Amino acid sequence: MNARTPETADTPSVSRRTFGARLALTAVVAATLGLAACGDAGTGSADSAGGNPALAVEHPLGDITLGDPNAPVTLVEYASFTCGHCAAFHTVNLPPLKEKYIETGKVFYIFREYPLDPVATAASMLTRCVSPDRYLQFADVLFARQQQWAFSEDPRAALEAIARQGGISSGQFEACMTDQAVLDGLREVQRHAQEDLQVQATPTIFVGTEKINGNLPWPALEEIITNQLPG
């Protein structure tokens, strides 16, 4: 499988039936190959001499974060809202990560959008419409309900329904879907990730100095985190 660049300009007019079928096929192929990432996972490791390389450039829209910025380890996740392995990370790995490491001040968590397709781009733009203190909460809702909207015949209508439940009106939803500044910001984040960090799949996770291509079982991820902690 090859990594895909988001077809962001076409977000409002995507053929939803075709897109849902393509996403489902991608998930089946990934499962068959035993992959833990969406897209082309590739290989690679972070530059251990320079700390977490994902922190070299600030997010133009502002990072979505959780925890203490002064924590000894920073974990940066690049994710696509239509990626099943990203949904698994958020539903399986993120809860113990929060409880054991983020809430205890050991890990600072940063979520960055890396949309693999127009539907994921629309979801990323929608997330940026809620208040900043609700960004991550809304992202978790989208991942938890991924099967209900990303794989539906009309993902855009399904996203709008979720938006209404979150207090976003139809007019606000349309404004979100056509916000050029947000779209440009998302594109810039992905460009930097692709060109400078060699991010080719989702999730790609940077834990301190280590780069992880794909989602790991919690015990394996926890071992990497503890190895990065001082002492």
Sine and cosine of phi, psi and omega as CSV:
sin_phi,cos_phi,sin_psi,cos_psi,sin_omega,cos_omega
0.00,0.00,0.64,-0.77,0.01,-1.00
-0.98,-0.20,0.52,-0.85,0.07,-1.00
-0.90,0.43,0.54,-0.84,-0.03,-1.00
-0.90,-0.44,0.63,-0.78,0.10,-0.99
-1.00,-0.04,0.71,-0.71,-0.08,-1.00
-0.89,0.45,0.71,-0.70,0.05,-1.00
-1.00,0.05,0.89,0.45,-0.22,-0.98
-0.88,0.47,-0.56,0.83,-0.07,-1.00
-0.92,0.40,-0.34,0.94,-0.07,-1.00
-0.98,-0.18,0.18,0.98,-0.13,-0.99
-0.79,0.62,-0.76,0.65,-0.09,-1.00
-0.93,0.37,-0.33,0.94,-0.17,-0.99
-0.87,-0.49,0.39,0.92,-0.01,-1.00
-0.92,0.38,0.59,-0.81,0.15,-0.99
-0.95,0.31,0.96,-0.30,-0.15,-0.99
-0.93,0.36,-0.62,0.78,0.01,-1.00
-0.89,0.46,-0.73,0.69,0.01,-1.00
-0.89,0.46,-0.67,0.75,-0.05,-1.00
-0.92,0.40,-0.68,0.74,0.03,-1.00
-0.87,0.49,-0.65,0.76,0.02,-1.00
-0.90,0.43,-0.65,0.76,-0.02,-1.00
-0.92,0.40,-0.64,0.77,0.03,-1.00
-0.90,0.44,-0.68,0.73,0.01,-1.00
-0.88,0.47,-0.67,0.75,0.02,-1.00
-0.89,0.46,-0.67,0.74,0.02,-1.00
-0.86,0.51,-0.68,0.74,-0.01,-1.00
-0.90,0.44,-0.66,0.75,0.00,-1.00
-0.90,0.43,-0.71,0.70,0.00,-1.00
-0.89,0.46,-0.68,0.74,0.01,-1.00
-0.88,0.48,-0.69,0.72,0.01,-1.00
-0.90,0.45,-0.64,0.77,-0.01,-1.00
-0.89,0.46,-0.63,0.78,-0.03,-1.00
-0.99,0.13,-0.13,0.99,0.00,-1.00
0.97,0.26,0.39,0.92,-0.02,-1.00
-0.98,0.20,0.44,-0.90,0.05,-1.00
-0.90,-0.44,0.38,0.92,0.00,-1.00
-0.58,-0.82,0.42,-0.91,0.06,-1.00
-0.99,-0.15,0.79,-0.61,-0.08,-1.00
0.98,-0.21,-0.42,-0.91,-0.03,-1.00
-0.98,-0.17,0.96,-0.27,-0.14,-0.99
-0.91,0.41,-0.66,0.75,0.00,-1.00
0.90,0.44,-0.33,-0.94,0.03,-1.00
-0.64,-0.77,0.18,-0.98,0.07,-1.00
0.50,-0.87,0.28,-0.96,0.05,-1.00
-0.62,-0.78,0.41,-0.91,-0.05,-1.00
-0.98,0.20,0.31,-0.95,0.04,-1.00
-0.98,0.22,0.96,-0.28,-0.08,-1.00
-0.93,0.37,-0.28,0.96,-0.05,-1.00
-0.98,0.17,-0.33,0.95,-0.12,-0.99
-0.91,-0.40,0.31,0.95,-0.03,-1.00
0.96,0.29,-0.33,-0.94,-0.01,-1.00
-0.94,0.33,0.92,-0.39,-0.10,-0.99
-0.93,0.38,-0.37,0.93,-0.02,-1.00
-0.94,0.35,-0.25,0.97,-0.03,-1.00
-1.00,0.02,0.01,1.00,-0.07,-1.00
-0.92,0.39,-0.47,0.88,-0.03,-1.00
-0.79,-0.62,0.69,-0.72,0.02,-1.00
-0.98,0.18,0.53,-0.85,0.05,-1.00
-0.94,0.35,0.81,-0.59,-0.03,-1.00
-0.89,0.45,-0.37,0.93,0.03,-1.00
-0.99,-0.14,-0.04,1.00,-0.09,-1.00
1.00,-0.03,0.73,-0.68,-0.05,-1.00
-0.96,0.29,0.50,-0.86,0.15,-0.99
-1.00,-0.05,0.90,-0.43,-0.19,-0.98
-0.75,-0.66,0.26,-0.97,0.07,-1.00
-0.50,-0.87,0.77,-0.64,0.06,-1.00
0.96,-0.27,-0.24,-0.97,-0.09,-1.00
-1.00,-0.03,0.87,-0.49,0.02,-1.00
-0.87,0.50,-0.34,0.94,0.00,-1.00
-1.00,-0.05,0.16,0.99,0.04,-1.00
-0.87,0.50,0.50,-0.87,-0.06,-1.00
-0.92,0.40,-0.40,0.92,0.00,-1.00
-0.81,-0.59,0.71,-0.70,0.10,-1.00
-0.94,-0.34,0.77,-0.63,0.05,-1.00
-0.93,-0.37,0.86,-0.51,0.01,-1.00
-0.92,-0.40,0.83,-0.56,0.02,-1.00
-0.94,-0.34,0.80,-0.60,0.18,-0.98
-0.99,-0.17,0.84,-0.54,-0.14,-0.99
-0.62,-0.78,0.45,-0.89,0.10,-0.99
-0.91,-0.41,0.71,-0.70,-0.08,-1.00
-0.93,0.38,-0.28,0.96,0.03,-1.00
-0.99,-0.17,0.13,0.99,-0.02,-1.00
-1.00,-0.01,0.85,-0.52,0.00,-1.00
-0.90,0.43,-0.56,0.83,0.01,-1.00
-0.94,0.33,-0.50,0.86,0.10,-0.99
-0.93,0.37,-0.66,0.75,0.05,-1.00
-0.88,0.48,-0.64,0.77,0.03,-1.00
-0.90,0.44,-0.65,0.76,0.04,-1.00
-0.86,0.51,-0.68,0.73,-0.07,-1.00
-0.96,0.28,-0.51,0.86,-0.03,-1.00
-1.00,0.00,-0.44,0.90,-0.07,-1.00
-0.95,-0.30,-0.76,0.65,-0.12,-0.99
-1.00,0.02,-0.56,0.83,-0.09,-1.00
-0.91,0.41,-0.63,0.78,0.02,-1.00
-0.85,0.53,-0.77,0.63,0.05,-1.00
-0.93,0.37,-0.49,0.87,0.08,-1.00
-0.88,0.47,-0.69,0.72,0.04,-1.00
-0.88,0.48,-0.78,0.62,-0.12,-0.99
-0.91,0.42,-0.69,0.72,-0.16,-0.99
-1.00,-0.03,-0.44,0.90,-0.15,-0.99
-0.80,-0.60,-0.64,0.77,-0.01,-1.00
-0.97,0.25,-0.77,0.64,-0.05,-1.00
-0.94,0.33,-0.29,0.96,0.03,-1.00
-1.00,-0.08,0.07,1.00,0.08,-1.00
0.99,0.17,0.25,0.97,-0.02,-1.00
-1.00,-0.03,-0.47,0.88,-0.06,-1.00
-0.74,-0.67,0.72,-0.70,0.15,-0.99
-0.98,-0.22,0.83,-0.56,-0.11,-0.99
-0.97,-0.26,0.73,-0.68,0.04,-1.00
-0.81,-0.59,0.79,-0.61,0.05,-1.00
-0.97,-0.26,0.80,-0.60,0.04,-1.00
-0.80,-0.60,0.69,-0.72,-0.04,-1.00
-0.97,0.24,0.71,-0.71,0.07,-1.00
-0.65,-0.76,0.95,0.32,-0.12,-0.99
-0.92,0.40,0.76,-0.65,-0.03,-1.00
-1.00,-0.01,-0.13,0.99,-0.11,-0.99
-0.29,-0.96,0.16,-0.99,-0.04,-1.00
-0.88,0.48,-0.58,0.82,0.00,-1.00
-0.92,0.39,-0.67,0.74,0.05,-1.00
-0.90,0.43,-0.59,0.81,0.06,-1.00
-0.89,0.46,-0.70,0.72,0.03,-1.00
-0.87,0.49,-0.67,0.75,0.01,-1.00
-0.91,0.42,-0.63,0.77,0.04,-1.00
-0.90,0.44,-0.67,0.74,0.01,-1.00
-0.92,0.40,-0.60,0.80,0.04,-1.00
-0.91,0.41,-0.66,0.75,0.01,-1.00
-0.86,0.52,-0.58,0.82,-0.01,-1.00
-0.96,0.27,-0.04,1.00,0.02,-1.00
-1.00,0.04,-0.33,0.95,0.01,-1.00
-0.99,0.11,0.20,-0.98,0.00,-1.00
-0.91,0.41,0.54,-0.84,-0.08,-1.00
-0.81,0.59,-0.55,0.83,-0.02,-1.00
-0.96,0.30,-0.13,0.99,0.01,-1.00
-0.92,-0.39,0.05,1.00,-0.04,-1.00
-0.78,0.62,-0.84,0.54,-0.11,-0.99
-0.93,0.37,-0.60,0.80,0.05,-1.00
-0.87,0.48,-0.68,0.73,0.01,-1.00
-0.93,0.37,-0.62,0.78,0.05,-1.00
-0.87,0.49,-0.67,0.74,0.01,-1.00
-0.89,0.45,-0.60,0.80,0.05,-1.00
-0.89,0.45,-0.70,0.72,0.00,-1.00
-0.88,0.47,-0.65,0.76,0.03,-1.00
-0.93,0.37,-0.67,0.74,-0.01,-1.00
-0.89,0.45,-0.52,0.85,-0.04,-1.00
-0.96,-0.29,0.36,0.93,-0.10,-0.99
-0.80,0.60,-0.69,0.72,-0.03,-1.00
-0.89,0.46,-0.43,0.90,-0.07,-1.00
-0.98,0.18,-0.43,0.90,-0.06,-1.00
-0.87,-0.50,-0.70,0.72,-0.09,-1.00
-0.92,0.39,-0.48,0.87,-0.06,-1.00
-0.94,-0.33,0.22,0.98,0.04,-1.00
-0.99,0.15,0.21,-0.98,0.03,-1.00
-0.94,0.33,-0.38,0.93,0.00,-1.00
-0.70,-0.72,0.97,0.23,-0.03,-1.00
-0.85,0.52,-0.56,0.83,-0.02,-1.00
-0.90,0.43,-0.69,0.72,0.04,-1.00
-0.91,0.42,-0.61,0.79,0.02,-1.00
-0.91,0.40,-0.63,0.77,0.06,-1.00
-0.90,0.44,-0.64,0.77,0.01,-1.00
-0.90,0.44,-0.60,0.80,0.03,-1.00
-0.90,0.43,-0.66,0.75,0.06,-1.00
-0.90,0.43,-0.62,0.78,0.02,-1.00
-0.88,0.47,-0.68,0.73,0.02,-1.00
-0.88,0.48,-0.63,0.77,0.03,-1.00
-0.90,0.43,-0.44,0.90,0.04,-1.00
-1.00,-0.01,0.15,0.99,0.06,-1.00
1.00,0.04,0.27,0.96,0.02,-1.00
-0.99,-0.14,0.84,-0.54,-0.03,-1.00
-0.96,0.27,0.19,-0.98,0.03,-1.00
-0.88,0.48,-0.65,0.76,0.03,-1.00
-0.90,0.44,-0.67,0.74,0.04,-1.00
-0.91,0.41,-0.61,0.80,0.03,-1.00
-0.88,0.48,-0.72,0.69,0.01,-1.00
-0.89,0.46,-0.63,0.78,0.03,-1.00
-0.90,0.43,-0.61,0.79,0.03,-1.00
-0.89,0.46,-0.67,0.75,-0.08,-1.00
-0.95,0.31,-0.22,0.97,-0.04,-1.00
-0.85,-0.53,0.33,0.95,-0.02,-1.00
-0.99,0.16,0.98,-0.19,-0.08,-1.00
-0.90,0.44,-0.58,0.81,-0.02,-1.00
-0.90,0.44,-0.66,0.75,0.04,-1.00
-0.92,0.40,-0.70,0.72,0.01,-1.00
-0.86,0.51,-0.69,0.72,0.02,-1.00
-0.89,0.45,-0.64,0.77,0.01,-1.00
-0.90,0.44,-0.68,0.73,0.03,-1.00
-0.89,0.45,-0.67,0.75,0.02,-1.00
-0.89,0.46,-0.64,0.77,-0.02,-1.00
-0.92,0.40,-0.65,0.76,0.03,-1.00
-0.88,0.47,-0.69,0.72,-0.01,-1.00
-0.93,0.37,-0.63,0.78,0.03,-1.00
-0.86,0.51,-0.74,0.67,0.01,-1.00
-0.88,0.48,-0.69,0.72,-0.02,-1.00
-0.90,0.45,-0.67,0.75,-0.01,-1.00
-0.93,0.37,-0.76,0.65,-0.16,-0.99
-0.99,0.17,-0.62,0.78,-0.12,-0.99
-0.98,-0.17,-0.48,0.88,-0.05,-1.00
-0.94,-0.35,-0.07,1.00,-0.02,-1.00
0.83,0.56,0.63,0.77,0.11,-0.99
-0.97,0.24,0.83,-0.55,-0.06,-1.00
-0.82,-0.58,-0.13,0.99,-0.07,-1.00
-0.48,-0.88,0.21,-0.98,0.06,-1.00
-0.79,-0.61,0.57,-0.82,-0.15,0.99
-0.97,0.25,0.56,-0.83,0.28,-0.96
-0.92,-0.38,0.79,-0.62,-0.14,-0.99
-0.82,-0.57,0.78,-0.63,0.10,-0.99
-0.96,-0.27,0.90,-0.44,0.06,-1.00
-0.94,-0.35,0.97,-0.24,-0.09,-1.00
0.85,0.53,-0.87,-0.50,-0.05,-1.00
-1.00,-0.04,-0.02,1.00,-0.09,-1.00
-0.97,-0.23,0.70,-0.72,0.04,-1.00
-0.97,-0.24,0.77,-0.63,-0.01,-1.00
-0.90,-0.44,0.86,-0.51,0.03,-1.00
-1.00,-0.05,0.99,-0.11,0.02,-1.00
0.94,-0.35,0.08,-1.00,0.00,-1.00
-1.00,0.02,0.70,-0.71,0.02,-1.00
-0.95,-0.32,0.42,-0.91,0.19,-0.98
-0.85,0.52,0.52,-0.85,-0.09,-1.00
-0.81,0.59,-0.72,0.70,-0.01,-1.00
-0.84,0.54,-0.61,0.79,0.00,-1.00
-0.94,0.35,-0.67,0.74,0.04,-1.00
-0.91,0.42,-0.67,0.75,0.00,-1.00
-0.88,0.47,-0.62,0.79,0.03,-1.00
-0.89,0.46,-0.65,0.76,0.04,-1.00
-0.90,0.44,-0.68,0.74,0.01,-1.00
-0.88,0.48,-0.75,0.66,-0.04,-1.00
-0.90,0.43,-0.54,0.84,0.05,-1.00
-0.92,0.39,-0.42,0.91,-0.01,-1.00
-1.00,0.05,-0.31,0.95,-0.01,-1.00
-0.95,0.30,0.58,-0.81,0.01,-1.00
-0.92,0.39,0.51,-0.86,0.06,-1.00
0.98,0.18,0.00,0.00,0.00,0.00
